[in-house]
Amino acid sequence: YLSIGSIDPVYHAIRMVDGILAHTQTVNSSDMQKVQFTFGSVMDEVKRLVTITPEFTLSTINPETMLYTARYALLQILVNLINNAIKYNDKPHGAVSVSATDDGTHYTFRVQDNGPGIKPQYQLKIFEMFSTLGTTDRKKKKGTGIGLSTVKKLVEKLNGTISVSSEPGKGSCFEFTIGK
């Protein structure tokens, strides 16, 4: 018999287990086959996979950038970062912009939002497995601390790095590279 108060911890535990399984599957079996495509085409796919409510704007910068990389892995990274930017945004009108550039040896991607930001002391910690900021999303649910760890592992598998810059109250910018 479960009381109402015990449902939330049970639900959170189930989400944690599901998240661990998804993390393991994603990192170990992601399709790493390189194909050529435009950044705009992968962002079109992201827009079909992410729920963007009317109070949000998602913009794509440099959609014509040609990419030759693991499309499925890049899609997973972008979907996770954009979902987080939307889920944790605390503004009446949320804005997320995503850009891609090619510097010759790497592709650089930026996912920038106008959300609550991340305090400096947490900016490295958020990429660790099970690390959360303890905040709730727009639906009052706490994260599992698995998503950004998965993103970091995928970026590393693609010979890249990821970082965040943020100012509390003014939003965050996640920047990651992918080796060519």
C-alpha positions in Angstrom: 0.0 0.0 0.0 1.4 3.4 -1.1 0.4 6.6 0.6 0.2 9.8 -1.5 3.4 11.1 0.1 5.3 8.0 -1.0 4.3 8.1 -4.6 6.7 11.0 -5.5 9.9 9.3 -4.2 8.9 6.0 -5.9 8.2 7.8 -9.2 11.6 9.6 -8.9 13.3 6.3 -8.2 11.7 4.7 -11.3 12.8 7.8 -13.4 16.4 7.3 -12.1 16.5 3.7 -13.1 15.0 4.5 -16.5 17.5 7.3 -16.9 20.5 5.0 -16.0 19.3 2.4 -18.5 18.8 5.1 -21.2 22.2 6.6 -20.4 24.0 3.3 -20.8 22.2 2.4 -24.0 22.7 5.8 -25.5 26.4 6.1 -24.7 27.3 2.5 -25.6 25.2 2.0 -28.7 24.7 5.4 -30.3 25.1 5.4 -34.1 28.5 7.0 -34.7 28.4 6.6 -38.5 29.4 9.9 -40.1 27.1 11.3 -42.8 26.8 14.7 -44.5 23.9 17.0 -43.8 23.2 20.7 -43.0 22.8 22.0 -39.5 19.3 23.3 -40.5 18.2 19.8 -41.4 19.1 18.4 -38.0 17.5 21.4 -36.3 14.3 20.7 -38.3 14.3 17.2 -36.8 15.0 18.6 -33.3 11.9 20.9 -33.7 9.8 17.8 -34.4 11.1 16.0 -31.3 11.0 18.8 -28.7 7.8 20.3 -27.4 7.9 24.0 -28.0 5.0 25.8 -26.5 3.8 29.2 -27.7 5.7 31.1 -25.0 9.0 29.8 -26.4 11.1 30.9 -29.3 13.7 28.4 -30.8 15.9 30.0 -33.4 18.6 28.4 -35.6 21.7 30.4 -36.5 23.8 29.4 -39.5 21.4 26.6 -40.7 23.4 26.3 -44.0 26.5 25.1 -42.2 27.5 21.7 -43.7 28.3 19.0 -41.3 30.0 15.6 -41.7 29.5 13.8 -38.4 27.4 11.3 -36.5 24.0 12.8 -37.1 22.1 10.6 -34.5 24.5 11.4 -31.7 24.4 15.1 -32.5 20.6 15.0 -32.6 20.6 13.3 -29.1 22.9 16.0 -27.7 20.9 18.9 -29.1 17.5 17.5 -28.1 18.8 17.0 -24.5 20.3 20.5 -24.2 17.3 22.2 -25.8 14.8 20.2 -23.7 16.7 21.4 -20.6 16.7 25.0 -21.8 12.9 24.8 -22.2 12.0 22.7 -19.1 14.0 24.8 -16.6 13.3 28.2 -18.1 11.7 30.6 -15.6 10.8 33.5 -17.9 7.3 34.2 -19.2 8.7 34.2 -22.7 11.6 31.7 -23.2 14.2 32.1 -25.9 16.6 29.5 -27.1 19.1 30.0 -29.9 21.3 27.3 -31.4 24.2 27.9 -33.7 26.9 25.9 -35.5 30.2 27.0 -37.0 33.0 25.1 -38.7 36.5 26.2 -37.8 38.3 23.7 -40.1 39.2 21.1 -37.5 36.1 21.1 -35.3 32.4 22.0 -35.4 31.3 24.3 -32.6 27.7 24.4 -31.4 26.1 26.8 -29.0 22.8 26.4 -27.2 21.9 29.7 -25.5 18.9 30.4 -23.4 17.4 33.3 -21.3 16.6 31.0 -18.3 17.5 31.2 -14.7 21.2 30.6 -15.2 23.6 28.4 -13.2 25.7 29.6 -10.3 29.5 29.4 -10.9 30.1 26.8 -8.3 27.7 24.3 -10.1 28.9 24.9 -13.7 31.4 21.9 -13.7 29.4 19.7 -11.4 26.3 19.6 -13.6 28.1 17.2 -16.0 28.6 14.6 -13.3 26.3 11.6 -13.1 23.4 12.2 -10.7 24.3 15.8 -10.1 21.4 18.2 -10.1 20.9 21.8 -9.0 18.0 20.7 -6.8 15.6 22.9 -8.8 12.3 21.8 -10.3 11.3 22.2 -13.9 8.2 24.1 -15.2 6.1 21.1 -14.3 7.5 21.0 -10.7 9.5 17.8 -11.3 13.1 17.4 -10.2 15.7 16.1 -12.7 17.6 12.9 -12.3 21.1 14.3 -13.1 21.6 11.9 -15.9 20.9 14.0 -19.0 24.0 16.3 -19.0 26.2 13.4 -18.1 25.0 11.6 -21.1 25.5 14.6 -23.3 29.1 14.9 -22.0 29.9 11.3 -22.8 28.5 11.6 -26.3 30.5 14.8 -27.0 33.6 13.0 -25.8 32.9 10.0 -28.0 32.8 12.5 -30.9 36.3 13.8 -29.9 34.9 17.0 -28.5 34.5 19.0 -25.3 31.6 20.7 -23.6 31.4 23.7 -21.3 28.8 26.1 -19.9 29.0 29.8 -19.3 26.2 31.4 -17.3 25.1 34.3 -15.3 22.4 33.7 -12.6 19.1 35.3 -13.7 20.3 35.9 -17.2 20.6 32.5 -18.8 23.1 29.9 -19.9 25.2 29.1 -22.9 26.3 25.5 -23.5 29.1 25.3 -26.0 30.4 22.0 -27.4 32.7 20.9 -30.1 32.8 17.8 -32.3 36.0 16.7 -34.0 35.9 16.4 -37.8 
